[in-house]
Amino acid sequence: MIMIKNPVGRLLMLVCIAAALVACKGAKQSAAPAANTAIAAATTQSIAAAETPSRHFLWRISKGRDSLYLVGSLHALNPDNYPLPEQMENAFKHSYALVEEINLTTVDTASMQQEALRMGAYPHGKSLRTELPRDVYQKVSDGAHKLGIDMQRLDRLRPWLGSIAILDMQLKQAGYSASAGVDHHFADEAQMSGKHIIGLETPHFQLQLLAELPARVQQEMLLQSLDQAMEFNKEMQGLIDAWGKGDTAALEKILRHDFGAYPLAYKLLIVDRNRAWMPQLQRLMRSGRHYFVVVGALHMVGTEGLLARFKKAGYKVEQL
């Protein structure tokens, strides 16, 4: 069973697409593996080319004549992880429109990153040094020094944005990009095929969610992103393997592990958003058209997950 130690990486990969867009600067560009990441390149494989699993992170939700496809996304991948499973591509092909957390085709990544800086940079006279407890700041400083991170630049960022800045470095080194994520893949396909694209949220809403995380959670994010940086490649590959096998048990274990000590963060990032999405998705289903829905993979699992919510509402839930 997969167990990843870095909840910041999971936040990026499984919960919030805005974090991936801010971390992966130039998200509209093709992501090529970095030259110095031979280990990552050697372990990366096409999800579809791996041993064919009986199920994927893809579900058909139906009630009577109403139905939609639901995909749990990894928000950043390596181009070598493609192609995706044929079942997933066929489901998209036969859907009327694409529904995602945000409409990626309308996002100005540069403007979004500027907004993140406005929300996540300290004002003049404040910094991590002045705002963090002394012992926490020392740990952050030591961790940054060990990784060769410029502490002067990191010092200006609030913990949530500092965590994403560290992930930006990790993703670049390992050859991962939001532009190769499942969300971007289908957004690009929808745009090329002329499919309608619907966003459930806005980039500003997602950035605000991250900015309003409790201080304790933000500090833990920053510390753990530094502490676990050396395990990033291994953890990413394990996560991709579990996703490629449709292993919901592994993802549910991650959910419990990450949010067990942070019930408020779980409520803000998972529960409240799932609750808000349900009536939107049910309304789309009642239109008589088939929609293809792509949201972060952790939104699928657990007692408050979308799969459980649809089952409770009387829908048939089939993993494909």
N, C-alpha and C positions, 0 to 999 in steps of 0.2 A: 504494500500500500504506500502510495506517494505521501511524503510529508515534507513540505517546503518551509524553511525557517524564516523567510523574509516576507512579511505581510505587505510591505510596500510594493514588491514585485507582483504580488497577487492583486493588490488594489489596481495597479496599472493594467494587468493582463485580463482581469476577470470581472471588474466592477464598473469602472468609470472610463469611458473612451476619452474624455477631456484630458485626463492625466497622460494618456498615451500621446495625444496630439501635442501637448505642451512639452513633454519629454523628448519626443522625436522631432527635432527641429527639421524643417524642410520635409514635412510628412507627405507631400505630394510627389516627392522624388522616389525613384526606385531605390530600394535598400539593398546594397551589395555587402556581402560579408567582408569585414575588415581584414586587411592583409595579415595581421598578427594574431588571427584567431583560428589557428589550424585545428585546435581541439574542438572548438565549436563547430567548425565546418565538417569535421570528420564525424561528429555525432548527429548532425542534423540530417533529417531524411524527409522525403515526401510523405505526407500523412496518408495519402491514398496508396503509395507504393509500399507502405509497411504491411505487415501481416494483416490481411483483411479482417477487420472485426465484424462481429455479427450485428453490432449496433453502433450508431454514431451519436454525436451531440446534437441530434436533430429529432424533433417530435412533430407528429401530426395531432392537432387539437381539433376535436369535432363534436358537434351536437346536431343531430338531424342533418340538414343540408349545409349547415354552416361549418366552415373549417378554416384553419390557417396552419402554416408551418412555423415552428419555433426553433431557433438555433441559439445555443449558448456560445458566445464568441470568445476567442482570445484576441485581445485588442492590438497585439503586436506579434509579428512572426518574422521568419526569415523567408525570402523568396524560394529557397530550396525546400520549404515545407509543402510546396504546391506540386501537383494539383490536389485540390480538395476531393473528398469522396464523391463518386458519381451520383449517389443518391441525393446528396446535398445540392449539386449543380442542377439535377433534373427537377428537384422540387422548386428551386428558384426559377428555372426556365418556364415552368407551368403556372407560376403565380402572376397575379395581376400587377402587384406593386410591392415595393420594398419598404419595410418599417424598421427604423433603427433608433438608437438612443437619441442621436442628433442627425440632422441631414448633412452628411459630410460634404456633399457637393456644393453647399452654400457657405462652408466655413472658410474664412480667411485665416489661415494658420498663423501668419505673422501678426495680425491684429489680435488674435486670441492669446498669443504669447505675450504681447504687450499688455493686454488686460491682466494676464496672470501676474506679471511683474508689478502692475499698479496695486493689485490686491495682495501680493505675496512678498513684496519688498518692504523692509522697515523704513519708516521716515527718518529724516536726518536726526542724528543723536541717539538712535536706538539700533540695536543689533542683537545677534544671538548672545554675544558676550554680556550685554546689559540685561537681557530678558530671560535667559535660562538660569536655573539654579547653577551655582558654581561647579558642583561636581558633575552635573550633566554636560555643561559646556566643556569641561576638561576632557570628558570622554569623547565628545564630538570632535574637538580639536585633535586629540590623539588619533582618532580614527581617520580623519581627513589627511593628517600628515602621513600616516601609514600607506594611504592610497595615492599619495601625490596630488591631492586636491588643494587648490588655492584657497586657504582658509579666509583670506580677505574677501574674496568674492562670496563664499558660502556664508560668511558672517552677516551679509546684508539681507539674506533671505529668511523669511519666517520658516519654521520647521517643515511645514507641509510642502512648500515650494523647494526648499533645500533638498528634501527627499527626492523630489522629481528631478532636480538637477543632477543628483548622483546617479539616478537611473538613466538619465540621458547619456552619461558617460558609459555605463554598463551596456546599454543597448547598442551604442555605436561600436564598442569594442567587440561585442558578440555578433554583430551583423543583423540585429533585429530592428524592425521599423514598424511604425503605425501604418505606413503606406502598404505594408504587406500583411496587415492584420485582416481578420475575417470581415470586419465591418467595411474597411476600405475596398476589399476585393469585390464584395457584392455591390457597394455603392458605385464603383467604376463600371461593373457589368450593367447595372441598372441604367446608368447614364448613357452607355454605349447602345443599349437596346431600346432606349426610349421609355423604360418603365418609370412610373410615378414613384417618388421617394417621399416618405413621411418621417418626420422627426418627432419623437415623443417628448423631448426636452430641448433646451437651448444650451449652447456652450457656456453662457454666463451662469445659468442655473447650476451646472456641474462644477464650475470653478468655485462658486459661492459655497457649495456643499463642502468642498475640500478645505476652503478657507475657514469655515465655521466648525471644523472638527475640534473637539475638546483639546485643550493645551496638552494634557497628559498623553493623549493619543498621538498628537503631532510630534511630541518629543520622542515617543517610542518609535514612531515611523523613521525619524531621522537617525536615531541611534542604531536601529536594526538594519537600515539601509547601508550604513557604514560597516557594521559588524559582519554582515553576511555577504559582502560584495564579492569575496573570493569564491563563493559557492554559486554565483549567479548562473553560469553556463550549465552546470549540472542540474540545478533546480529548474531552469527553463525547459531543458530537455525532458525532465521527468514530468513536468506539467503538460507539455505537448503530447507526450506519449499517453498519458491518462486521458486527455481530451480526445485524442485520435481513436481511442478504444471505446469512447462513450461511457467512461467509468464514472458514473454519478456518485458512487460510494466514496471515491477518492476526493471528489470535489466537495462533498458534504463534510468529510472529515476536515478538509481545509477550512470550510466555513466555520465549523465549531471551534477549531484551533485558533483561527484569527480573531474571531469576534467574541469568544467566550468571556474574556476579561473586559470587553468594551461594548456593553449593551447599547449605549447611546449611539456609538458609531454604527453599530449594526442596524439600529432603527433608522438612522439618517440615510445611510448608504444603500441599504437593501430593502428593509420592510416598507418604509414610507414610499419609496419609488415603485416597488412592486404593486402596492395598494393603488397608487395613482395611475399606473399603466393599465390595470385590469379593465376598468370601464372603457378606456380608449380602445383596447384590443377587442373587447366584446362588441363594441359599436361597429368596428370595422368588419367583424365576422358577420354581423347581421345584415351587412350590405349585399350579401349574396356573392361577393367576389372573394377570391383566394389570395391571402396576403402572406408574404414571407418576412418573418420577424427575426431580427438579429440584435440581441442584447448580451451583455456580459454573462459569462458562464455561471458565475456564482448566483445570479438571479434565478437560475433554474431550480436549485436544490434547497433542501431544508423544509421545515414545517411552514415557513413563511414564503417559500419560493413560488415561482409562477406555476410550476407543475402541480404542486399541492393545491394552490388556489383554484386552478382550473378543475382539478378533480373534485374539490369541495363544492364547486359551482355546478357540478353535474355533467361536465364535459368528459368525453373519452380522450385519454391521453396515451398515445402510442409512440414508443421510441423506435426510430427507423434505422 
